[in-house]
Amino acid sequence: MAQPVLGILTLYLNEHKHLEERHIYQKMITAGQSIGLHVFVFTPQDVDHRKHRIYSMVYHHDKNRWLRQWTTFPDVIFDRCRLQNSSRFEQLRRFRKRYPDLLYLNKPLRNKWTIHQVLSEDSYLRQFLPQTKLYSSLADAQQVLKQHSLIYMKPINGTGGRGILRVERLAPTFMLFVQGRDQKRKIISPQRMTWSQLAARLNSWSATGRYIVQQGISLNLPNGRVHDYRMLVQKDETGNWTLTGCAGRIGAAKSITSNLHGGGEAIPMDEMLRNWIGDEQLITEVKQEAEKMGIEVASYLERKYGALCELALDLAIDKNGKIWMLEVNPKPSREVFQLIGDQDTYHKSLIKPLQYALWLHQQQQQALMRGNPEDLIPVETVQD
């Protein structure tokens, strides 16, 4: 029997065909060989639609080299494409629409605002969500800031901390204290602003309909740096959602976010919680609740949007142990586990999607052999 084939679908970062996660794909290709799964990498630009073939990228471990080769379409596709403001992303949209019946491990999710609305419909998950509004005018920010002394303003499609503002009400004045990052992820010098000055900045960023206003959770450590937690949930080799791991992140000095690419650092979750909460019994309860919530988020969103295989959740945990879910990331990085020295969890984060792909392919093959089309894993039309 031919070896099952997994194609990792990604996007070039520039016209020089640079790949952001080449080192990750290299490890996944090698790991795939160990479990009987052939893995290659491709982008929509590498597809010859007329001949129905792909000019794929394959890492050869024995030669320590990447080589190109023409291949047929893979049995399963693992979509690792992240949002880009480029023609390459438009090529991705066309690829998804042209090939909706391929077997995808994961489908695209929606923007932050839509995901918040969908999660709010679930009575269990609603308790973990900060108050959030879509920004249509300054009145939306003013309304949330009346109820909470701190708010965050985030682009609905932003990643890596770009364009995020932290806005604090300075009582008893009408002034605001604003910190954040610009659209290029550069830290903005903390400054006092009037509402009209804040409105001018948001207007220059075309924020209307493209930003959310979110209740801020106070997460400053004694040294003034912010912190949160990155949780990774993934499907396993039996098709079930499991917690792979969770780690703490501490933001760079003067940063309002903890993003590692923005200068943040990683720390084991237990160490962070002991420093932040201290009570061992409460820490155990918080970790159990966080795991339950994370798996339910993944299951719920999969029921809503179709196939998913992994999600990263950014969590805030306040001093009382209350868990807040800040963001859902469908294309998570794995480096946080490597940075804390947890090589076992890092390895699991790489191999679990491969094991799930192998299981999914086997389920499809068995259904075909039985001649029962109704047993096939549903393939839903991709909508962007």
Secondary structure, DSSP 8 states (H G I E B T S, - for coil): ----EEEEE---SSTT---TTHHHHHHHHHHHHHTT-EEEEE-GGGEETTTTEEEEEEEETTTTEEEEEEE---SEEEE-----SSHHHHHHHHHHHH-TTS-BS------HHHHHHHHHTSTTGGGG---EEE-SSHHHHHHHHHH-SEEEEEETT--TTTT-EEEEE-TTSS-EEEEEE-TTS-EEEEEEE-HHHHHHHHHHTT-TTTEEEEE----B-TTS-BEEEEEEEEE-TTS-EEEEEEEEEE--TT-SS--GGGT-EEEEHHHHHHHHT--HHHHHHHHHHHHHHHHHHHHHHHHHHS---EEEEEEEE-TT--EEEEEEESS---HHHHHTT-HHHHHHHHHHHHHHHHHHHHHHHHHHHHT-GGGS--------
